Amino acid sequence: MKTTSVTVADLLGSVLAVPPLARHADLSLNVEGNRTLIKHMENGGVRTLMYGGNANFYNIGVSEYPKVVDMLAELAGRDTWVIPSIGPDYGRAMDQIDILRERTFPTAMLLPMQLVSSEAGIATGARKLAERYGKPLIIYIKSDGYLSPDTVASLCKDGIVAAIKYATVRDDSSKDAYLEELVTKVDRKLIVSGIGERPAIIHLRDFGLTGFTTGSGCVGPRGSMKILSLLKEKKYDEAEKIRAHYMPLEDLRDGLSPIRVLHEAVTLGGIGDMGPMLPMLSNIDEEHRPAIATAARNLLAHDKSLA
């Protein structure tokens, strides 16, 4: 696992894959299943793995957390950057920070706390967590009203932000007043598009964001990396042609459940058995699996054609 400090070069060098986490039928960690998926992504060129919502970190107990992060550090290649998540609540996040302080991860992502929270409270919590950690954090924004651009700018100025995952869904990604303001107040090199391939071209072309996260890229890593490369070269039409291959799976994720569909897609695509989902989530209903299997296998076949 890569342990050097976070740089803009890291954010530019790879898509940020957000994989699911494999478990056995008894909900224990499936080491080989996770190894298979990580190697699949690495073989496709991905070098940044962010474990958050898709890996169901919201429901991982603090008692299991050391085992999970140690497994990921062990399985990742020498030049692969692993980003574990913390939170979303302050008490759990602080306990997890104490665990991470004993390890060599270069940063962690603070999951968004949506219910019992306030903007000032989130900002204070982020500052205290980063201070306790002794390292900057990745801030995850997925809704308006969570953190204002001014507050995010203040956190960046204080040196506690390694990067910003921006994942607020819009009906039209090109019309985003919040993001327009954010890029005027925060170095856009620190902001990563956080909603997969669907808005990636608009976010990088029109707003100048650095890179993008990908869930479907866990199935098709080569294509996601190719899209990123083409966007950096400003070859937007070519990037759009490859992006089109991701839309069937992305449509299913958006229509049913981004987390649950991706979990099944890795299994049904034949990459590796992800097993059952940790409660309080559950595996997708049987009726949706044929469509997921078709979309995943088609994307995987396209990805192999890029090898």
C-alpha contacts under 8 A as a table, 3 or more apart, distances in Angstrom:
res1	aa1	res2	aa2	distance
1	M	73	A	5.58
1	M	74	E	7.12
1	M	75	L	7.84
1	M	76	A	5.18
1	M	77	G	5.33
1	M	78	R	4.45
1	M	79	D	5.94
1	M	80	T	5.31
1	M	81	W	6.03
1	M	82	V	6.84
2	K	77	G	7.65
2	K	78	R	5.53
2	K	79	D	4.87
2	K	80	T	5.22
2	K	81	W	4.88
2	K	82	V	7.32
2	K	105	F	7.94
3	T	81	W	7.05
3	T	104	T	5.85
3	T	105	F	5.76
3	T	106	P	5.54
4	T	106	P	6.20
5	S	106	P	5.29
5	S	107	T	7.81
6	V	10	D	6.53
6	V	106	P	6.40
6	V	107	T	7.28
6	V	162	A	6.47
7	T	10	D	5.31
7	T	11	L	6.84
7	T	162	A	7.91
8	V	11	L	5.04
8	V	12	L	6.18
8	V	189	K	6.57
8	V	190	L	6.91
9	A	12	L	4.99
9	A	13	G	5.83
10	D	13	G	5.12
10	D	14	S	6.85
11	L	14	S	6.34
11	L	15	V	7.47
11	L	16	L	7.80
11	L	190	L	7.99
11	L	192	V	7.74
11	L	210	T	6.59
11	L	211	G	6.28
12	L	15	V	7.69
12	L	210	T	6.06
12	L	211	G	5.97
13	G	47	R	7.84
14	S	45	G	7.71
14	S	46	V	5.76
14	S	47	R	5.72
14	S	48	T	6.16
14	S	211	G	7.67
14	S	225	M	6.65
14	S	228	L	7.59
15	V	46	V	6.44
15	V	47	R	7.55
15	V	48	T	6.59
15	V	211	G	6.27
15	V	212	F	5.61
15	V	213	T	5.73
15	V	214	T	6.79
15	V	224	S	6.90
15	V	225	M	6.19
15	V	228	L	6.84
16	L	46	V	7.60
16	L	47	R	7.71
16	L	48	T	4.99
16	L	49	L	5.78
16	L	50	M	6.26
16	L	211	G	7.80
16	L	212	F	6.21
16	L	213	T	4.36
16	L	214	T	6.11
17	A	46	V	7.18
17	A	48	T	6.17
17	A	49	L	4.96
17	A	50	M	5.91
17	A	213	T	5.58
17	A	214	T	4.85
17	A	215	G	6.03
17	A	217	G	6.42
17	A	218	C	6.28
18	V	49	L	6.02
18	V	50	M	4.88
18	V	51	Y	5.69
18	V	52	G	6.87
18	V	53	G	7.95
18	V	54	N	6.27
18	V	55	A	7.54
18	V	213	T	6.71
18	V	214	T	5.94
18	V	215	G	5.22
18	V	218	C	7.25
19	P	49	L	7.19
19	P	50	M	7.11
19	P	51	Y	6.35
19	P	54	N	5.85
19	P	55	A	6.03
19	P	215	G	6.23
19	P	218	C	6.01
20	P	51	Y	7.57
20	P	54	N	4.82
20	P	55	A	4.05
20	P	56	N	7.33
20	P	259	I	7.72
20	P	262	L	7.20
20	P	263	H	5.62
20	P	274	M	7.43
21	L	34	N	6.44
21	L	54	N	7.56
21	L	55	A	4.69
21	L	56	N	7.42
21	L	263	H	7.93
21	L	274	M	6.53
22	A	29	L	6.41
22	A	30	N	5.31
22	A	31	V	7.51
22	A	33	G	5.58
22	A	34	N	5.46
22	A	273	D	6.88
22	A	274	M	3.99
22	A	275	G	5.90
22	A	276	P	7.79
23	R	26	D	7.72
23	R	27	L	5.24
23	R	28	S	5.48
23	R	29	L	4.53
23	R	30	N	4.50
23	R	31	V	7.99
23	R	33	G	7.60
23	R	274	M	5.97
23	R	275	G	5.23
23	R	276	P	6.23
23	R	277	M	7.34
24	H	27	L	5.10
24	H	28	S	5.40
24	H	29	L	6.20
24	H	30	N	5.43
24	H	274	M	7.87
24	H	275	G	5.66
24	H	276	P	6.89
25	A	28	S	7.42
25	A	275	G	6.36
25	A	276	P	6.17
27	L	276	P	6.83
27	L	277	M	7.67
27	L	278	L	6.57
29	L	68	V	7.62
30	N	33	G	5.30
30	N	34	N	6.30
30	N	274	M	7.95
31	V	34	N	5.25
31	V	35	R	6.06
31	V	71	M	7.26
32	E	35	R	4.85
32	E	36	T	6.06
33	G	36	T	5.22
33	G	37	L	6.46
33	G	272	G	5.71
33	G	273	D	5.98
33	G	274	M	6.41
34	N	37	L	5.22
34	N	38	I	6.14
34	N	75	L	7.87
34	N	272	G	7.92
34	N	274	M	7.76
35	R	38	I	5.18
35	R	39	K	6.10
35	R	75	L	5.84
35	R	76	A	7.98
36	T	39	K	5.28
36	T	40	H	6.15
36	T	271	I	7.36
36	T	272	G	6.21
37	L	40	H	5.00
37	L	41	M	6.33
37	L	218	C	7.62
37	L	271	I	6.65
37	L	272	G	6.23
38	I	41	M	5.20
38	I	42	E	6.10
38	I	75	L	7.35
38	I	76	A	6.77
39	K	42	E	4.94
39	K	43	N	5.85
39	K	76	A	7.98
40	H	43	N	5.20
40	H	44	G	6.43
40	H	218	C	7.84
40	H	221	P	7.88
40	H	271	I	7.48
41	M	44	G	5.11
41	M	45	G	6.64
41	M	46	V	5.49
41	M	217	G	7.85
41	M	218	C	5.94
41	M	219	V	7.73
41	M	220	G	7.94
41	M	221	P	5.54
42	E	45	G	5.06
42	E	46	V	4.90
42	E	47	R	6.25
42	E	77	G	7.81
42	E	80	T	7.90
42	E	221	P	7.98
43	N	46	V	7.37
44	G	220	G	7.66
44	G	221	P	4.86
44	G	222	R	4.54
44	G	225	M	7.73
44	G	307	A	7.92
45	G	221	P	6.79
45	G	222	R	6.32
45	G	225	M	6.73
46	V	49	L	7.74
46	V	80	T	7.84
46	V	221	P	6.41
46	V	222	R	7.81
46	V	225	M	6.90
47	R	79	D	6.78
47	R	80	T	4.45
47	R	81	W	6.01
48	T	80	T	5.73
48	T	81	W	4.73
48	T	82	V	6.05
48	T	83	I	7.65
49	L	80	T	7.37
49	L	81	W	6.21
49	L	82	V	4.93
49	L	83	I	6.11
50	M	82	V	6.04
50	M	83	I	4.61
50	M	84	P	6.17
50	M	85	S	7.70
51	Y	54	N	7.04
51	Y	55	A	5.61
51	Y	57	F	7.16
51	Y	82	V	7.68
51	Y	83	I	6.08
51	Y	84	P	5.07
51	Y	85	S	6.09
52	G	55	A	5.36
52	G	56	N	6.28
52	G	57	F	5.25
52	G	58	Y	7.44
52	G	84	P	6.75
52	G	85	S	5.30
52	G	109	M	7.72
52	G	111	L	7.33
53	G	56	N	4.82
53	G	57	F	5.86
53	G	58	Y	6.58
53	G	259	I	6.92
54	N	57	F	7.73
54	N	215	G	7.72
54	N	258	P	7.77
54	N	259	I	4.84
54	N	260	R	7.77
54	N	262	L	7.52
54	N	263	H	7.44
55	A	259	I	7.97
56	N	59	N	5.83
56	N	60	I	6.98
56	N	277	M	7.88
56	N	278	L	7.04
56	N	281	L	7.89
57	F	60	I	5.13
57	F	85	S	6.69
57	F	86	I	7.70
58	Y	87	G	7.12
58	Y	88	P	6.94
58	Y	111	L	7.88
59	N	278	L	7.02
59	N	279	P	6.88
59	N	280	M	6.79
60	I	64	E	6.64
60	I	65	Y	6.57
60	I	278	L	7.93
61	G	64	E	5.39
61	G	65	Y	6.23
62	V	65	Y	4.97
62	V	66	P	7.64
62	V	92	R	6.93
62	V	95	D	7.17
62	V	96	Q	6.68
63	S	66	P	7.11
64	E	67	K	5.51
64	E	68	V	6.38
65	Y	68	V	5.12
65	Y	69	V	6.25
65	Y	96	Q	7.33
66	P	69	V	5.41
66	P	70	D	5.93
66	P	99	I	6.64
67	K	70	D	5.25
67	K	71	M	6.08
68	V	71	M	5.23
68	V	72	L	6.40
69	V	72	L	5.11
69	V	73	A	6.17
69	V	84	P	6.89
70	D	73	A	5.13
70	D	74	E	6.12
71	M	74	E	5.09
71	M	75	L	6.16
72	L	75	L	5.17
72	L	76	A	6.09
72	L	82	V	7.36
73	A	76	A	5.56
73	A	82	V	6.96
76	A	80	T	5.91
76	A	81	W	7.80
76	A	82	V	7.34
77	G	80	T	5.18
82	V	105	F	6.95
83	I	105	F	7.00
83	I	106	P	7.71
83	I	107	T	6.29
83	I	108	A	5.39
83	I	109	M	6.78
84	P	105	F	7.99
84	P	107	T	7.77
84	P	108	A	5.23
84	P	109	M	6.38
85	S	108	A	5.36
85	S	109	M	4.52
85	S	110	L	5.85
85	S	111	L	6.39
86	I	92	R	7.42
86	I	93	A	4.94
86	I	96	Q	6.20
86	I	97	I	7.35
86	I	108	A	6.67
86	I	109	M	6.11
86	I	110	L	5.15
86	I	111	L	6.10
87	G	90	Y	6.25
87	G	91	G	7.75
87	G	92	R	5.51
87	G	93	A	4.12
87	G	94	M	7.89
87	G	96	Q	7.72
87	G	110	L	6.01
87	G	111	L	5.51
87	G	112	P	7.78
87	G	113	M	7.77
88	P	92	R	7.31
88	P	93	A	6.52
88	P	110	L	6.54
88	P	111	L	4.72
88	P	112	P	5.65
88	P	113	M	4.99
89	D	92	R	5.68
89	D	93	A	6.11
89	D	113	M	6.30
90	Y	93	A	5.02
90	Y	94	M	6.05
90	Y	125	G	6.61
91	G	94	M	5.26
91	G	95	D	6.37
92	R	95	D	5.13
92	R	96	Q	6.13
93	A	96	Q	5.00
93	A	97	I	6.05
93	A	110	L	7.80
93	A	129	L	7.51
94	M	97	I	5.01
94	M	98	D	6.43
94	M	129	L	6.32
94	M	132	R	7.96
95	D	98	D	5.28
95	D	99	I	6.64
96	Q	99	I	4.99
96	Q	100	L	6.23
97	I	100	L	4.95
97	I	101	R	5.99
97	I	129	L	7.09
97	I	132	R	7.26
97	I	133	Y	5.89
98	D	101	R	5.16
98	D	102	E	7.04
98	D	132	R	7.84
98	D	133	Y	7.27
99	I	102	E	5.75
99	I	103	R	7.24
100	L	103	R	5.06
100	L	104	T	7.35
100	L	105	F	7.00
100	L	133	Y	7.65
101	R	104	T	7.48
101	R	133	Y	5.94
105	F	108	A	7.42
106	P	135	K	7.28
107	T	135	K	6.39
107	T	136	P	6.27
107	T	137	L	5.55
107	T	138	I	7.04
107	T	162	A	7.28
108	A	136	P	7.95
108	A	137	L	5.38
108	A	138	I	6.06
109	M	137	L	5.75
109	M	138	I	4.41
109	M	139	I	6.11
109	M	140	Y	6.93
110	L	126	A	7.75
110	L	137	L	6.82
110	L	138	I	6.21
110	L	139	I	5.70
110	L	140	Y	6.32
111	L	139	I	7.64
111	L	140	Y	6.12
112	P	140	Y	5.98
112	P	141	I	6.76
112	P	142	K	7.46
113	M	116	V	7.23
113	M	117	S	6.47
113	M	122	I	7.79
114	Q	117	S	6.56
114	Q	146	Y	7.61
117	S	121	G	6.33
117	S	122	I	6.65
118	S	121	G	5.02
118	S	122	I	6.09
118	S	146	Y	7.67
119	E	122	I	5.17
119	E	123	A	6.26
119	E	145	G	7.55
119	E	146	Y	5.94
119	E	147	L	5.64
119	E	148	S	7.89
120	A	123	A	5.17
120	A	124	T	6.15
121	G	124	T	5.09
121	G	125	G	6.01
122	I	125	G	5.02
122	I	126	A	6.07
122	I	147	L	7.89
123	A	126	A	5.15
123	A	127	R	6.26
123	A	147	L	7.80
123	A	151	T	7.30
123	A	155	L	7.38
124	T	127	R	5.17
124	T	128	K	6.23
125	G	128	K	5.15
125	G	129	L	6.03
126	A	129	L	5.14
126	A	130	A	6.09
126	A	137	L	7.89
126	A	160	I	7.84
127	R	130	A	5.26
127	R	131	E	6.05
127	R	155	L	7.53
127	R	160	I	6.68
128	K	131	E	5.05
128	K	132	R	6.06
129	L	132	R	5.07
129	L	133	Y	6.02
130	A	133	Y	4.94
130	A	134	G	5.81
130	A	135	K	5.70
130	A	136	P	5.55
130	A	137	L	6.28
130	A	160	I	5.88
131	E	134	G	5.16
131	E	135	K	7.17
131	E	160	I	7.86
133	Y	136	P	7.80
135	K	160	I	7.02
136	P	159	G	6.71
136	P	160	I	4.18
136	P	161	V	4.90
136	P	162	A	5.03
137	L	160	I	6.04
137	L	161	V	5.06
137	L	162	A	5.22
137	L	163	A	7.10
138	I	161	V	5.84
138	I	162	A	5.28
138	I	163	A	4.80
138	I	164	I	5.52
138	I	165	K	6.95
139	I	161	V	6.70
139	I	162	A	7.89
139	I	163	A	6.46
139	I	164	I	4.81
139	I	165	K	6.11
140	Y	164	I	5.93
140	Y	165	K	4.72
140	Y	166	Y	6.27
140	Y	167	A	7.44
141	I	146	Y	6.89
141	I	147	L	7.35
141	I	164	I	7.34
141	I	165	K	6.11
141	I	166	Y	5.08
141	I	167	A	5.85
141	I	168	T	6.70
142	K	146	Y	7.73
142	K	166	Y	6.25
142	K	167	A	4.45
142	K	168	T	4.15
142	K	169	V	7.30
143	S	146	Y	5.93
143	S	167	A	7.48
143	S	168	T	5.01
143	S	169	V	7.71
144	D	147	L	7.33
144	D	148	S	7.80
144	D	168	T	7.22
144	D	178	Y	7.52
145	G	148	S	6.41
147	L	151	T	6.04
147	L	152	V	6.39
148	S	151	T	5.19
148	S	152	V	6.30
149	P	152	V	5.06
149	P	153	A	6.05
149	P	178	Y	7.40
149	P	181	E	6.66
149	P	182	L	4.97
149	P	185	K	6.79
149	P	186	V	7.84
150	D	153	A	5.03
150	D	154	S	6.20
150	D	182	L	7.94
150	D	185	K	7.09
151	T	154	S	5.00
151	T	155	L	6.30
152	V	155	L	5.10
152	V	156	C	6.23
152	V	186	V	7.51
153	A	156	C	5.05
153	A	157	K	6.09
153	A	185	K	5.91
153	A	186	V	5.46
154	S	157	K	5.01
154	S	158	D	6.26
155	L	158	D	5.12
155	L	159	G	6.60
155	L	160	I	6.00
155	L	161	V	6.42
156	C	159	G	5.17
156	C	160	I	6.02
156	C	161	V	5.17
156	C	186	V	7.32
157	K	160	I	7.85
159	G	162	A	7.90
161	V	164	I	7.23
162	A	190	L	7.18
163	A	190	L	4.72
163	A	191	I	5.92
163	A	192	V	7.25
164	I	190	L	6.01
164	I	191	I	4.72
164	I	192	V	5.99
165	K	191	I	6.15
165	K	192	V	5.04
165	K	193	S	6.17
165	K	194	G	5.20
166	Y	191	I	6.71
166	Y	192	V	6.04
166	Y	193	S	5.29
166	Y	194	G	4.96
166	Y	195	I	7.66
167	A	193	S	6.46
167	A	194	G	4.41
167	A	195	I	5.20
168	T	195	I	7.73
169	V	173	S	7.46
169	V	195	I	7.42
170	R	173	S	5.26
170	R	175	K	7.77
170	R	176	D	7.29
172	D	175	K	5.62
172	D	176	D	7.72
173	S	176	D	6.20
173	S	199	P	6.12
173	S	202	I	6.83
173	S	203	H	7.52
174	S	202	I	6.28
174	S	203	H	7.67
174	S	206	D	7.42
176	D	179	L	5.47
176	D	180	E	6.19
177	A	180	E	5.01
177	A	181	E	6.29
178	Y	181	E	5.26
178	Y	182	L	6.09
179	L	182	L	4.81
179	L	183	V	6.18
179	L	207	F	7.78
180	E	183	V	5.71
180	E	184	T	6.88
180	E	207	F	7.26
181	E	184	T	5.34
181	E	185	K	6.70
182	L	185	K	5.30
182	L	186	V	5.92
183	V	186	V	5.29
183	V	187	D	6.46
183	V	188	R	5.32
183	V	207	F	7.35
184	T	187	D	7.62
186	V	190	L	7.62
187	D	190	L	5.79
187	D	191	I	7.46
188	R	191	I	5.16
188	R	208	G	6.46
188	R	209	L	5.50
188	R	210	T	6.86
189	K	192	V	7.85
189	K	208	G	7.76
189	K	209	L	6.13
189	K	210	T	5.10
190	L	209	L	7.69
190	L	210	T	6.81
191	I	209	L	5.54
191	I	210	T	6.06
191	I	211	G	7.73
192	V	209	L	5.75
192	V	210	T	5.50
192	V	211	G	5.05
192	V	212	F	5.23
192	V	213	T	7.17
193	S	196	G	7.36
193	S	199	P	7.67
193	S	200	A	6.28
193	S	203	H	6.33
193	S	204	L	7.68
193	S	209	L	6.56
193	S	210	T	7.61
193	S	211	G	6.12
193	S	212	F	4.40
193	S	213	T	6.27
194	G	212	F	5.74
194	G	213	T	4.98
194	G	214	T	7.59
195	I	198	R	7.00
195	I	199	P	6.74
195	I	200	A	7.51
195	I	212	F	7.46
195	I	213	T	6.41
195	I	214	T	7.10
196	G	199	P	6.88
196	G	200	A	6.47
196	G	212	F	6.43
196	G	213	T	5.23
196	G	214	T	4.30
196	G	215	G	6.21
196	G	216	S	7.35
197	E	200	A	5.00
197	E	201	I	7.52
197	E	212	F	7.59
197	E	213	T	7.84
197	E	214	T	6.49
197	E	216	S	7.97
197	E	224	S	7.66
197	E	243	R	6.46
197	E	246	Y	7.13
198	R	201	I	7.61
198	R	243	R	7.66
198	R	247	M	7.24
198	R	250	E	7.48
199	P	202	I	5.47
199	P	203	H	5.98
200	A	203	H	5.11
200	A	204	L	6.07
200	A	211	G	7.83
200	A	212	F	6.18
201	I	204	L	5.39
201	I	205	R	5.76
201	I	206	D	7.94
201	I	231	L	7.04
201	I	236	Y	7.12
201	I	239	A	7.63
201	I	240	E	7.55
202	I	205	R	5.19
202	I	206	D	5.32
202	I	207	F	7.11
203	H	206	D	5.68
203	H	207	F	5.12
203	H	208	G	6.49
203	H	209	L	5.89
204	L	207	F	5.67
204	L	208	G	4.63
204	L	209	L	4.65
204	L	210	T	6.53
204	L	211	G	6.88
204	L	231	L	7.12
205	R	208	G	5.67
205	R	209	L	7.73
205	R	231	L	7.33
205	R	234	K	7.57
205	R	236	Y	7.95
211	G	228	L	6.94
212	F	228	L	7.82
214	T	217	G	5.08
214	T	218	C	7.12
214	T	224	S	7.35
215	G	218	C	5.61
215	G	219	V	7.81
215	G	262	L	6.81
216	S	219	V	5.41
216	S	220	G	6.30
216	S	221	P	7.92
216	S	246	Y	6.82
216	S	249	L	7.05
216	S	250	E	7.03
216	S	262	L	6.90
217	G	220	G	4.48
217	G	221	P	4.42
217	G	222	R	7.64
217	G	223	G	7.23
217	G	224	S	5.44
218	C	221	P	5.61
218	C	266	V	7.51
219	V	265	A	7.45
219	V	266	V	6.13
219	V	269	G	7.55
219	V	271	I	7.47
219	V	296	A	6.83
219	V	299	L	7.07
219	V	300	L	6.01
220	G	223	G	5.73
220	G	224	S	6.62
220	G	299	L	6.09
220	G	300	L	5.47
220	G	302	H	7.80
220	G	303	D	5.20
221	P	224	S	5.20
221	P	225	M	6.20
221	P	303	D	7.13
222	R	225	M	5.16
222	R	226	K	6.05
222	R	303	D	5.79
222	R	304	K	7.88
222	R	306	L	6.67
222	R	307	A	7.26
223	G	226	K	4.88
223	G	227	I	6.11
223	G	242	I	6.57
223	G	243	R	7.76
223	G	303	D	5.77
223	G	306	L	7.15
224	S	227	I	5.10
224	S	228	L	6.35
224	S	243	R	7.89
225	M	228	L	5.10
225	M	229	S	6.21
226	K	229	S	5.01
226	K	230	L	6.11
226	K	239	A	7.57
226	K	242	I	7.99
227	I	230	L	5.15
227	I	231	L	6.10
227	I	239	A	4.96
227	I	240	E	7.90
227	I	242	I	6.75
227	I	243	R	6.99
228	L	231	L	5.13
228	L	232	K	6.26
228	L	239	A	7.92
229	S	232	K	5.22
229	S	233	E	6.40
230	L	233	E	4.96
230	L	234	K	6.07
230	L	235	K	5.09
230	L	236	Y	6.75
230	L	238	E	6.97
230	L	239	A	5.68
231	L	234	K	4.73
231	L	235	K	5.77
231	L	236	Y	5.98
231	L	239	A	6.57
232	K	235	K	7.70
235	K	238	E	5.65
235	K	239	A	6.34
236	Y	239	A	4.98
236	Y	240	E	6.11
237	D	240	E	5.05
237	D	241	K	6.51
238	E	241	K	5.23
238	E	242	I	6.74
239	A	242	I	5.38
239	A	243	R	6.08
240	E	243	R	4.90
240	E	244	A	6.23
241	K	244	A	5.44
241	K	245	H	7.50
242	I	245	H	5.70
242	I	246	Y	7.58
243	R	246	Y	5.42
243	R	247	M	6.92
244	A	247	M	5.38
245	H	248	P	6.97
245	H	299	L	6.21
245	H	302	H	7.48
246	Y	249	L	5.82
246	Y	250	E	6.11
246	Y	299	L	6.55
247	M	250	E	4.76
247	M	251	D	5.72
248	P	251	D	5.16
248	P	252	L	6.49
248	P	295	A	5.86
249	L	252	L	5.17
249	L	253	R	6.24
249	L	292	I	6.85
249	L	295	A	5.27
249	L	296	A	6.54
249	L	299	L	7.95
250	E	253	R	4.95
250	E	254	D	6.06
250	E	258	P	7.83
251	D	254	D	5.17
251	D	255	G	5.95
252	L	255	G	5.04
252	L	256	L	5.85
252	L	257	S	7.54
252	L	258	P	7.79
252	L	261	V	7.03
252	L	292	I	7.16
253	R	256	L	5.42
253	R	257	S	5.00
253	R	258	P	4.09
253	R	259	I	7.34
253	R	260	R	7.76
253	R	261	V	5.42
253	R	262	L	6.94
254	D	257	S	5.96
254	D	258	P	5.70
256	L	260	R	8.00
256	L	261	V	7.08
257	S	260	R	5.38
257	S	261	V	5.75
258	P	261	V	5.60
258	P	262	L	6.21
259	I	262	L	5.45
259	I	263	H	6.29
260	R	263	H	5.13
260	R	264	E	6.46
260	R	281	L	7.86
260	R	282	S	7.29
260	R	283	N	6.03
260	R	284	I	5.79
261	V	264	E	5.25
261	V	265	A	5.99
261	V	284	I	6.59
261	V	292	I	7.02
262	L	265	A	4.83
262	L	266	V	6.38
263	H	266	V	5.80
263	H	267	T	6.93
263	H	274	M	6.52
263	H	277	M	7.96
263	H	283	N	7.76
264	E	267	T	5.15
264	E	268	L	5.85
264	E	274	M	7.33
264	E	283	N	7.31
264	E	284	I	7.16
264	E	289	R	7.49
264	E	292	I	7.28
264	E	293	A	7.99
265	A	268	L	5.10
265	A	269	G	5.53
265	A	292	I	5.86
265	A	293	A	6.19
265	A	295	A	7.95
265	A	296	A	5.42
266	V	269	G	5.30
266	V	270	G	6.60
266	V	271	I	5.54
266	V	272	G	6.14
266	V	273	D	7.16
266	V	274	M	6.98
266	V	296	A	7.30
267	T	270	G	5.46
267	T	271	I	6.02
267	T	272	G	5.19
267	T	273	D	4.62
267	T	274	M	5.72
267	T	275	G	7.77
268	L	271	I	7.63
268	L	273	D	7.98
268	L	289	R	7.72
268	L	292	I	7.28
268	L	293	A	4.93
268	L	296	A	7.04
268	L	297	R	7.68
269	G	272	G	7.97
269	G	293	A	5.70
269	G	294	T	7.81
269	G	296	A	4.92
269	G	297	R	4.80
269	G	300	L	7.09
270	G	273	D	7.60
270	G	297	R	7.64
276	P	282	S	7.18
276	P	283	N	6.27
277	M	281	L	6.04
277	M	282	S	5.26
277	M	283	N	5.80
278	L	281	L	5.97
278	L	282	S	6.93
279	P	282	S	6.25
284	I	288	H	7.01
284	I	289	R	7.40
285	D	288	H	5.88
285	D	289	R	7.11
286	E	289	R	5.39
287	E	290	P	7.11
288	H	291	A	5.82
288	H	292	I	6.47
289	R	292	I	4.98
289	R	293	A	5.91
290	P	293	A	5.06
290	P	294	T	6.22
291	A	294	T	5.19
291	A	295	A	6.24
292	I	295	A	5.20
292	I	296	A	5.99
293	A	296	A	5.18
293	A	297	R	5.99
294	T	297	R	5.28
294	T	298	N	6.06
295	A	298	N	5.26
295	A	299	L	6.17
296	A	299	L	5.19
296	A	300	L	6.08
297	R	300	L	5.00
297	R	301	A	6.04
298	N	301	A	5.09
298	N	302	H	6.23
299	L	302	H	5.11
299	L	303	D	6.13
300	L	303	D	4.94
300	L	304	K	6.21
301	A	304	K	5.18
301	A	305	S	6.43
302	H	305	S	5.12
302	H	306	L	6.82
303	D	306	L	5.31
303	D	307	A	7.02
304	K	307	A	5.30
